[in-house]
């Protein structure tokens, strides 16, 4: 995985045989997006910097022993997500991934909503609603 920075490329190296699919699911979840955006500086035009100093300490929770039922389910859901086009089916899968990530990190849907409201560009009007179904969680 290689998120780009303004001065080059930052990579993440995994051990041989390590299943990266759960990590991809976690990194693309609303929780980790809010965490990363909240810790990276904003630049003109609303862009954020995701170079090494801002991503190297992202809290990726890898289960002891390298796997767990939740970890394995994230891998399956990531495969399903990548197999469908954008639309309602992908939204359902994304919501389930988000549920599992919240469970993994012991964060409630209300806590996530609070985080999302405070982070630009995630603090869009779409996230201003206090109803329970804002994130389809």
C-alpha positions as CSV (number, residue, x, y, z in Angstrom):
1,X,0.0,0.0,0.0
2,X,1.4,3.4,-1.0
3,X,-0.4,6.5,0.1
4,X,1.4,9.4,-1.6
5,X,2.8,12.5,0.1
6,X,4.0,15.7,-1.3
7,X,7.6,14.7,-1.2
8,X,7.3,11.1,-2.3
9,X,5.7,7.8,-1.5
10,X,5.1,6.2,1.9
11,X,4.7,2.4,1.9
12,X,3.5,-0.2,4.3
13,X,5.3,-3.5,4.4
14,X,3.6,-6.6,5.6
15,X,5.1,-10.0,6.5
16,X,4.8,-12.7,3.9
17,X,1.5,-14.4,4.1
18,X,-0.2,-11.6,6.1
19,X,-3.8,-11.0,4.9
20,X,-4.0,-7.3,4.1
21,X,-7.7,-7.4,3.2
22,X,-8.8,-6.6,6.8
23,X,-6.3,-3.8,7.0
24,X,-7.8,-2.3,3.8
25,X,-11.3,-2.6,5.2
26,X,-10.2,-0.8,8.4
27,X,-8.3,1.9,6.6
28,X,-11.3,2.6,4.4
29,X,-13.8,2.7,7.3
30,X,-15.4,5.9,8.5
31,X,-13.7,5.5,11.9
32,X,-10.1,5.4,10.6
33,X,-10.9,8.1,8.0
34,X,-12.0,10.4,10.8
35,X,-9.0,9.5,12.9
36,X,-6.6,10.1,10.0
37,X,-8.2,13.4,8.8
38,X,-8.3,14.7,12.4
39,X,-4.6,14.3,12.7
40,X,-3.4,15.5,9.3
41,X,-3.1,19.2,8.5
42,X,-5.5,20.8,6.1
43,X,-4.2,22.6,3.1
44,X,-5.7,25.0,0.6
45,X,-8.6,23.6,-1.2
46,X,-9.5,21.2,1.7
47,X,-6.8,18.7,0.9
48,X,-5.0,16.7,3.7
49,X,-1.5,15.4,3.9
50,X,-1.2,11.7,4.3
51,X,2.6,11.2,4.4
52,X,4.5,9.1,6.9
53,X,4.3,11.4,10.0
54,X,0.5,11.4,9.7
55,X,-0.2,7.7,9.0
56,X,2.6,5.8,10.7
57,X,0.8,5.8,14.0
58,X,-2.7,4.9,12.8
59,X,-4.0,2.4,15.3
60,X,-4.5,-0.7,13.3
61,X,-5.7,-3.4,15.7
62,X,-4.4,-6.7,14.6
63,X,-5.7,-9.6,16.7
64,X,-3.3,-11.7,18.7
65,X,-2.3,-14.7,16.7
66,X,-3.0,-12.7,13.5
67,X,-6.6,-13.6,13.1
68,X,-10.0,-13.7,14.7
69,X,-13.6,-14.2,13.6
70,X,-14.0,-10.4,13.1
71,X,-10.7,-10.2,11.2
72,X,-11.7,-13.0,8.9
73,X,-15.1,-11.5,8.4
74,X,-13.5,-8.2,7.4
75,X,-11.5,-10.0,4.8
76,X,-14.6,-11.7,3.3
77,X,-16.5,-8.4,3.3
78,X,-13.5,-6.6,1.6
79,X,-13.6,-9.2,-1.2
80,X,-17.4,-8.7,-1.5
81,X,-16.9,-4.9,-1.6
82,X,-14.4,-5.0,-4.3
83,X,-16.6,-7.3,-6.4
84,X,-19.6,-4.9,-6.6
85,X,-20.1,-1.6,-8.3
86,X,-20.8,1.6,-6.4
87,X,-24.4,1.7,-5.3
88,X,-26.8,0.2,-2.8
89,X,-25.1,-3.2,-2.5
90,X,-21.7,-1.6,-1.8
91,X,-23.3,0.8,0.7
92,X,-24.7,-2.2,2.6
93,X,-21.3,-3.9,2.6
94,X,-19.6,-0.7,3.7
95,X,-22.1,-0.3,6.6
96,X,-21.3,-3.8,7.8
97,X,-17.5,-3.2,7.5
98,X,-18.1,0.0,9.6
99,X,-20.1,-2.0,12.2
100,X,-17.3,-4.6,12.5
101,X,-14.6,-1.9,12.8
102,X,-16.5,-0.1,15.5
103,X,-16.8,-3.4,17.3
104,X,-13.1,-4.1,16.9
105,X,-12.2,-0.7,18.3
106,X,-15.0,-0.7,21.0
107,X,-16.4,2.6,19.6
108,X,-20.2,3.3,19.6
109,X,-22.1,4.7,16.6
110,X,-22.8,7.8,18.6
111,X,-19.1,8.3,19.3
112,X,-18.3,7.9,15.6
113,X,-21.0,10.5,14.7
114,X,-19.4,12.9,17.2
115,X,-16.0,12.3,15.6
116,X,-17.3,12.8,12.1
117,X,-19.0,16.1,12.9
118,X,-15.7,17.5,14.0
119,X,-13.6,16.5,11.0
120,X,-13.6,18.3,7.7
121,X,-14.3,17.3,4.9
122,X,-16.4,14.6,6.7
123,X,-18.4,17.2,8.5
124,X,-20.7,17.7,5.5
125,X,-24.4,18.4,5.8
126,X,-24.9,14.6,5.3
127,X,-23.5,14.1,8.8
128,X,-25.4,16.8,10.6
129,X,-28.5,14.6,11.1
130,X,-28.8,13.1,14.6
131,X,-31.1,10.3,13.5
132,X,-30.0,6.7,14.2
133,X,-29.8,5.8,10.5
134,X,-27.3,8.4,9.3
135,X,-24.6,5.8,8.8
136,X,-26.8,2.8,8.3
137,X,-25.2,1.2,11.3
